[in-house]
Amino acid sequence: MRVFIGLATGNEFLRREFLKLRNKITAPSNFPGGALTLELGAPDLIREPNLERYFHSKSSTSDALLVIGDDRCGACLAFTRTALFIHRVGIPSRVENAESYLVQKINRLLSTFSAFCIEVLNGQNQQASLLPERNFDAAEWRDLVELVRLRTQAPTFVEETKALFVLLKQRRKPRRKSSYSTRYFIDDDDKHFEYGTEHHSLPATGDPHALSCELNFTFRFGRRVADIQRHFNVTRGPGKNPSIKGSFQNCHCEWRDVTKTTHLNMFMNDYY
Protein backbone atom coordinates (compact mmCIF):
# COMPACT_ATOMS: atom_id res chain seq x y z
CA MET A 1 0.00 0.00 0.00
CA ARG A 2 1.29 3.43 -0.97
CA VAL A 3 0.66 5.71 2.00
CA PHE A 4 1.11 9.46 1.97
CA ILE A 5 1.38 11.25 5.32
CA GLY A 6 1.24 15.03 5.37
CA LEU A 7 2.18 17.28 8.26
CA ALA A 8 0.00 20.41 8.35
CA THR A 9 1.65 22.89 10.69
CA GLY A 10 3.12 26.36 10.67
CA ASN A 11 6.10 25.16 12.74
CA GLU A 12 8.96 25.48 10.23
CA PHE A 13 11.45 23.51 12.32
CA LEU A 14 9.10 20.51 12.61
CA ARG A 15 8.35 20.67 8.90
CA ARG A 16 12.04 20.31 8.06
CA GLU A 17 12.59 17.52 10.59
CA PHE A 18 9.50 15.64 9.41
CA LEU A 19 10.88 15.18 5.91
CA LYS A 20 13.97 13.38 7.27
CA LEU A 21 12.00 10.56 8.87
CA ARG A 22 10.82 8.30 6.04
CA ASN A 23 13.37 5.55 6.72
CA LYS A 24 12.80 5.64 10.47
CA ILE A 25 9.14 4.58 10.46
CA THR A 26 8.06 1.00 11.13
CA ALA A 27 4.60 0.06 9.89
CA PRO A 28 2.34 -2.09 12.09
CA SER A 29 2.89 -5.79 11.35
CA ASN A 30 -0.73 -6.23 10.26
CA PHE A 31 -0.93 -3.10 8.11
CA PRO A 32 -3.67 -3.52 5.47
CA GLY A 33 -2.86 -3.75 1.79
CA GLY A 34 0.47 -5.55 2.07
CA ALA A 35 3.90 -3.95 2.18
CA LEU A 36 3.95 -0.27 3.07
CA THR A 37 5.52 2.31 0.78
CA LEU A 38 5.66 5.58 2.68
CA GLU A 39 5.87 9.14 1.39
CA LEU A 40 6.06 12.12 3.72
CA GLY A 41 5.20 15.72 2.92
CA ALA A 42 5.11 18.99 4.83
CA PRO A 43 3.52 21.75 2.75
CA ASP A 44 4.32 25.41 3.35
CA LEU A 45 1.10 26.83 4.76
CA ILE A 46 2.22 30.40 4.14
CA ARG A 47 2.48 29.75 0.41
CA GLU A 48 -0.45 27.32 0.31
CA PRO A 49 -2.96 28.05 3.12
CA ASN A 50 -5.60 25.80 1.51
CA LEU A 51 -4.28 22.27 0.90
CA GLU A 52 -6.95 21.14 -1.58
CA ARG A 53 -4.63 21.31 -4.59
CA TYR A 54 -1.76 19.79 -2.61
CA PHE A 55 -3.65 16.65 -1.59
CA HIS A 56 -5.29 16.36 -4.99
CA SER A 57 -1.80 16.17 -6.53
CA LYS A 58 -0.80 13.44 -4.06
CA SER A 59 -3.94 11.39 -4.63
CA SER A 60 -2.94 9.99 -8.03
CA THR A 61 0.06 8.12 -6.57
CA SER A 62 -1.38 7.14 -3.17
CA ASP A 63 -3.61 4.41 -1.77
CA ALA A 64 -4.07 6.25 1.53
CA LEU A 65 -4.01 9.95 2.45
CA LEU A 66 -3.19 10.51 6.12
CA VAL A 67 -2.54 13.78 7.94
CA ILE A 68 -1.04 14.98 11.19
CA GLY A 69 -2.84 18.28 11.57
CA ASP A 70 -1.88 21.07 13.96
CA ASP A 71 -4.99 22.20 15.85
CA ARG A 72 -4.15 25.78 14.89
CA CYS A 73 -4.18 24.96 11.17
CA GLY A 74 -7.59 23.33 10.80
CA ALA A 75 -8.74 25.80 8.13
CA CYS A 76 -6.19 24.46 5.64
CA LEU A 77 -7.92 21.05 5.74
CA ALA A 78 -11.51 22.29 5.61
CA PHE A 79 -11.85 21.60 1.86
CA THR A 80 -13.01 18.02 2.56
CA ARG A 81 -14.91 16.30 5.33
CA THR A 82 -14.49 12.69 4.18
CA ALA A 83 -11.44 12.13 1.95
CA LEU A 84 -8.64 12.32 4.53
CA PHE A 85 -7.77 10.49 7.74
CA ILE A 86 -6.52 13.21 10.09
CA HIS A 87 -4.87 13.07 13.50
CA ARG A 88 -5.44 16.50 15.02
CA VAL A 89 -2.83 17.36 17.63
CA GLY A 90 -1.89 20.37 19.70
CA ILE A 91 1.65 20.91 18.42
CA PRO A 92 3.67 22.99 20.91
CA SER A 93 5.63 26.00 19.71
CA ARG A 94 8.86 24.39 20.98
CA VAL A 95 9.75 20.68 20.78
CA GLU A 96 13.01 19.52 22.38
CA ASN A 97 13.39 16.18 20.59
CA ALA A 98 11.70 16.63 17.25
CA GLU A 99 12.52 13.18 15.87
CA SER A 100 11.11 11.32 18.88
CA TYR A 101 8.02 13.54 18.95
CA LEU A 102 7.24 13.13 15.26
CA VAL A 103 7.96 9.39 15.09
CA GLN A 104 5.57 8.86 17.99
CA LYS A 105 2.83 10.82 16.19
CA ILE A 106 3.39 8.98 12.89
CA ASN A 107 3.40 5.55 14.52
CA ARG A 108 0.21 6.28 16.41
CA LEU A 109 -1.47 7.56 13.24
CA LEU A 110 -0.46 4.44 11.29
CA SER A 111 -1.55 2.14 14.11
CA THR A 112 -4.96 3.80 14.41
CA PHE A 113 -5.52 3.82 10.65
CA SER A 114 -4.53 0.15 10.44
CA ALA A 115 -6.96 -0.81 13.22
CA PHE A 116 -9.72 1.27 11.63
CA CYS A 117 -9.28 -0.44 8.25
CA ILE A 118 -9.00 -3.98 9.64
CA GLU A 119 -11.48 -3.92 12.52
CA VAL A 120 -14.05 -1.44 11.21
CA LEU A 121 -14.01 -1.08 7.41
CA ASN A 122 -14.98 -4.64 6.53
CA GLY A 123 -18.05 -6.44 5.20
CA GLN A 124 -21.23 -4.39 5.36
CA ASN A 125 -19.35 -1.69 7.25
CA GLN A 126 -17.31 -0.97 4.14
CA GLN A 127 -20.45 -0.46 2.07
CA ALA A 128 -21.99 1.76 4.75
CA SER A 129 -18.82 3.85 4.87
CA LEU A 130 -19.40 4.88 1.24
CA LEU A 131 -22.82 6.48 1.74
CA PRO A 132 -23.18 9.97 0.20
CA GLU A 133 -22.01 12.37 2.87
CA ARG A 134 -24.54 15.20 2.43
CA ASN A 135 -27.63 13.31 1.32
CA PHE A 136 -27.84 10.39 3.74
CA ASP A 137 -29.87 11.91 6.56
CA ALA A 138 -29.21 10.10 9.85
CA ALA A 139 -27.72 11.21 13.16
CA GLU A 140 -25.37 8.23 13.41
CA TRP A 141 -24.03 8.94 9.93
CA ARG A 142 -23.36 12.58 10.76
CA ASP A 143 -21.73 11.48 14.02
CA LEU A 144 -19.49 9.03 12.15
CA VAL A 145 -18.34 11.66 9.66
CA GLU A 146 -17.56 14.09 12.49
CA LEU A 147 -15.79 11.39 14.52
CA VAL A 148 -13.44 10.48 11.67
CA ARG A 149 -12.96 14.13 10.74
CA LEU A 150 -12.13 15.42 14.21
CA ARG A 151 -11.34 12.65 16.71
CA THR A 152 -9.21 9.87 15.21
CA GLN A 153 -6.65 10.65 17.92
CA ALA A 154 -9.11 9.76 20.72
CA PRO A 155 -8.24 6.55 22.66
CA THR A 156 -11.79 5.27 22.12
CA PHE A 157 -11.92 6.10 18.40
CA VAL A 158 -12.06 2.54 17.01
CA GLU A 159 -14.68 1.38 19.52
CA GLU A 160 -16.82 4.46 18.92
CA THR A 161 -16.76 3.93 15.16
CA LYS A 162 -17.72 0.26 15.60
CA ALA A 163 -20.75 1.30 17.65
CA LEU A 164 -21.88 3.81 15.01
CA PHE A 165 -21.59 1.21 12.24
CA VAL A 166 -23.79 -1.13 14.27
CA LEU A 167 -26.47 1.58 14.25
CA LEU A 168 -26.03 2.23 10.54
CA LYS A 169 -26.40 -1.46 9.68
CA GLN A 170 -29.68 -1.55 11.58
CA ARG A 171 -30.98 0.79 8.87
CA ARG A 172 -30.26 -1.80 6.16
CA LYS A 173 -33.55 -3.54 5.50
CA PRO A 174 -36.03 -4.42 2.71
CA ARG A 175 -38.45 -1.87 1.34
CA ARG A 176 -41.86 -1.80 3.03
CA LYS A 177 -44.83 -3.20 1.10
CA SER A 178 -42.58 -4.91 -1.42
CA SER A 179 -42.06 -8.62 -2.09
CA TYR A 180 -38.45 -8.07 -3.20
CA SER A 181 -35.66 -9.04 -0.81
CA THR A 182 -33.32 -6.22 -1.84
CA ARG A 183 -31.95 -4.43 1.21
CA TYR A 184 -31.43 -0.69 1.42
CA PHE A 185 -29.85 1.77 3.80
CA ILE A 186 -32.91 3.85 4.74
CA ASP A 187 -32.41 7.34 6.16
CA ASP A 188 -34.69 9.55 8.27
CA ASP A 189 -36.15 11.12 5.11
CA ASP A 190 -37.28 7.66 3.90
CA LYS A 191 -34.68 7.76 1.13
CA HIS A 192 -33.59 4.23 0.18
CA PHE A 193 -29.94 3.79 -0.81
CA GLU A 194 -29.02 0.63 -2.72
CA TYR A 195 -25.33 0.20 -3.58
CA GLY A 196 -25.59 -0.69 -7.26
CA THR A 197 -23.32 -3.11 -9.12
CA GLU A 198 -23.75 -1.44 -12.51
CA HIS A 199 -21.13 0.90 -13.97
CA HIS A 200 -22.11 4.20 -15.53
CA SER A 201 -19.87 7.15 -16.30
CA LEU A 202 -17.69 8.62 -13.59
CA PRO A 203 -18.76 11.75 -11.69
CA ALA A 204 -18.04 14.91 -13.65
CA THR A 205 -14.90 16.96 -13.03
CA GLY A 206 -13.77 20.37 -14.22
CA ASP A 207 -15.70 23.62 -13.92
CA PRO A 208 -17.92 24.14 -11.91
CA HIS A 209 -16.55 21.25 -9.83
CA ALA A 210 -13.80 21.75 -7.26
CA LEU A 211 -10.76 19.49 -6.93
CA SER A 212 -12.30 18.23 -3.70
CA CYS A 213 -15.25 16.87 -5.70
CA GLU A 214 -12.81 14.44 -7.33
CA LEU A 215 -11.00 13.68 -4.07
CA ASN A 216 -14.31 12.87 -2.42
CA PHE A 217 -15.21 10.18 -4.96
CA THR A 218 -11.77 8.54 -4.97
CA PHE A 219 -11.00 8.52 -1.22
CA ARG A 220 -13.18 7.89 1.81
CA PHE A 221 -11.87 8.19 5.38
CA GLY A 222 -8.29 8.23 4.10
CA ARG A 223 -8.44 5.11 1.94
CA ARG A 224 -8.68 4.86 -1.84
CA VAL A 225 -12.00 3.40 -2.96
CA ALA A 226 -11.67 0.16 -4.93
CA ASP A 227 -14.41 0.83 -7.49
CA ILE A 228 -15.19 4.50 -8.05
CA GLN A 229 -17.72 3.77 -10.81
CA ARG A 230 -20.21 2.17 -8.44
CA HIS A 231 -22.93 4.40 -7.06
CA PHE A 232 -26.08 4.29 -4.97
CA ASN A 233 -29.52 3.97 -6.56
CA VAL A 234 -31.64 6.34 -4.48
CA THR A 235 -35.44 6.12 -4.24
CA ARG A 236 -38.02 7.02 -1.63
CA GLY A 237 -40.97 5.29 -0.03
CA PRO A 238 -42.63 1.85 0.01
CA GLY A 239 -44.11 -0.38 -2.67
CA LYS A 240 -43.11 -2.00 -5.94
CA ASN A 241 -42.83 1.19 -8.01
CA PRO A 242 -40.83 3.71 -5.96
CA SER A 243 -39.74 7.07 -7.26
CA ILE A 244 -38.00 10.17 -5.99
CA LYS A 245 -38.29 13.93 -6.28
CA GLY A 246 -37.13 16.88 -4.23
CA SER A 247 -34.15 19.14 -3.67
CA PHE A 248 -30.73 17.60 -3.01
CA GLN A 249 -27.20 18.89 -2.54
CA ASN A 250 -24.60 17.92 -5.11
CA CYS A 251 -20.86 17.34 -4.71
CA HIS A 252 -20.01 21.04 -4.40
CA CYS A 253 -22.86 21.92 -2.04
CA GLU A 254 -25.30 23.31 -4.62
CA TRP A 255 -28.96 22.48 -4.15
CA ARG A 256 -30.68 21.10 -7.25
CA ASP A 257 -34.37 20.41 -7.75
CA VAL A 258 -35.23 16.98 -9.12
CA THR A 259 -38.61 16.37 -10.74
CA LYS A 260 -40.24 13.00 -10.17
CA THR A 261 -38.12 10.16 -11.56
CA THR A 262 -37.66 6.44 -10.95
CA HIS A 263 -34.36 6.85 -9.07
CA LEU A 264 -31.20 8.89 -8.75
CA ASN A 265 -27.72 7.56 -9.55
CA MET A 266 -25.82 9.12 -6.64
CA PHE A 267 -22.10 8.68 -6.09
CA MET A 268 -20.42 8.74 -2.70
CA ASN A 269 -19.37 12.38 -3.20
CA ASP A 270 -23.07 13.32 -3.68
CA TYR A 271 -22.73 13.80 -7.45
CA TYR A 272 -25.93 12.83 -9.26
KAPE-V661702 format. One record per residue. RES is the residue in one small letter. PHI is phi in whole degrees, 0 to 359 (999 if undefined). Layout:
BEGIN
[[RES | PHI] [RES | PHI]]
END
This chain:
BEGIN
[[m | 999] [r | 269] [v | 247] [f | 255] [i | 241] [g | 254] [l | 255] [a | 253] [t | 207] [g | 270] [n | 282] [e | 296] [f | 298] [l | 294] [r | 300] [r | 295] [e | 293] [f | 300] [l | 289] [k | 271] [l | 261] [r | 304] [n | 275] [k | 248] [i | 254] [t | 249] [a | 286] [p | 305] [s | 299] [n | 256] [f | 299] [p | 292] [g | 84] [g | 82] [a | 301] [l | 266] [t | 250] [l | 250] [e | 237] [l | 246] [g | 215] [a | 220] [p | 296] [d | 277] [l | 286] [i | 286] [r | 281] [e | 224] [p | 289] [n | 245] [l | 266] [e | 300] [r | 295] [y | 298] [f | 287] [h | 298] [s | 293] [k | 281] [s | 293] [s | 291] [t | 244] [s | 232] [d | 260] [a | 213] [l | 240] [l | 244] [v | 220] [i | 259] [g | 248] [d | 296] [d | 306] [r | 279] [c | 240] [g | 299] [a | 297] [c | 288] [l | 250] [a | 283] [f | 289] [t | 220] [r | 251] [t | 227] [a | 280] [l | 256] [f | 245] [i | 244] [h | 265] [r | 264] [v | 227] [g | 272] [i | 283] [p | 290] [s | 290] [r | 228] [v | 235] [e | 290] [n | 244] [a | 297] [e | 298] [s | 298] [y | 298] [l | 288] [v | 299] [q | 299] [k | 294] [i | 295] [n | 297] [r | 293] [l | 299] [l | 296] [s | 295] [t | 293] [f | 296] [s | 299] [a | 296] [f | 298] [c | 293] [i | 281] [e | 272] [v | 248] [l | 275] [n | 220] [g | 54] [q | 295] [n | 300] [q | 298] [q | 295] [a | 297] [s | 293] [l | 263] [l | 302] [p | 301] [e | 298] [r | 275] [n | 258] [f | 270] [d | 261] [a | 202] [a | 299] [e | 292] [w | 290] [r | 298] [d | 295] [l | 295] [v | 300] [e | 292] [l | 297] [v | 290] [r | 288] [l | 240] [r | 225] [t | 295] [q | 279] [a | 291] [p | 301] [t | 262] [f | 304] [v | 297] [e | 294] [e | 295] [t | 293] [k | 302] [a | 296] [l | 291] [f | 293] [v | 301] [l | 294] [l | 297] [k | 292] [q | 292] [r | 275] [r | 270] [k | 204] [p | 290] [r | 289] [r | 294] [k | 57] [s | 223] [s | 273] [y | 282] [s | 267] [t | 306] [r | 252] [y | 232] [f | 277] [i | 249] [d | 266] [d | 289] [d | 263] [d | 62] [k | 282] [h | 253] [f | 249] [e | 250] [y | 283] [g | 286] [t | 264] [e | 285] [h | 250] [h | 247] [s | 291] [l | 287] [p | 303] [a | 291] [t | 230] [g | 82] [d | 306] [p | 268] [h | 283] [a | 270] [l | 299] [s | 293] [c | 301] [e | 289] [l | 304] [n | 285] [f | 253] [t | 250] [f | 230] [r | 222] [f | 54] [g | 92] [r | 248] [r | 297] [v | 278] [a | 293] [d | 227] [i | 281] [q | 274] [r | 285] [h | 213] [f | 263] [n | 272] [v | 248] [t | 227] [r | 217] [g | 91] [p | 273] [g | 94] [k | 275] [n | 234] [p | 288] [s | 210] [i | 205] [k | 207] [g | 138] [s | 243] [f | 224] [q | 283] [n | 259] [c | 290] [h | 242] [c | 70] [e | 272] [w | 273] [r | 233] [d | 274] [v | 243] [t | 285] [k | 305] [t | 213] [t | 293] [h | 192] [l | 249] [n | 271] [m | 241] [f | 276] [m | 294] [n | 269] [d | 79] [y | 291] [y | 211]]
END
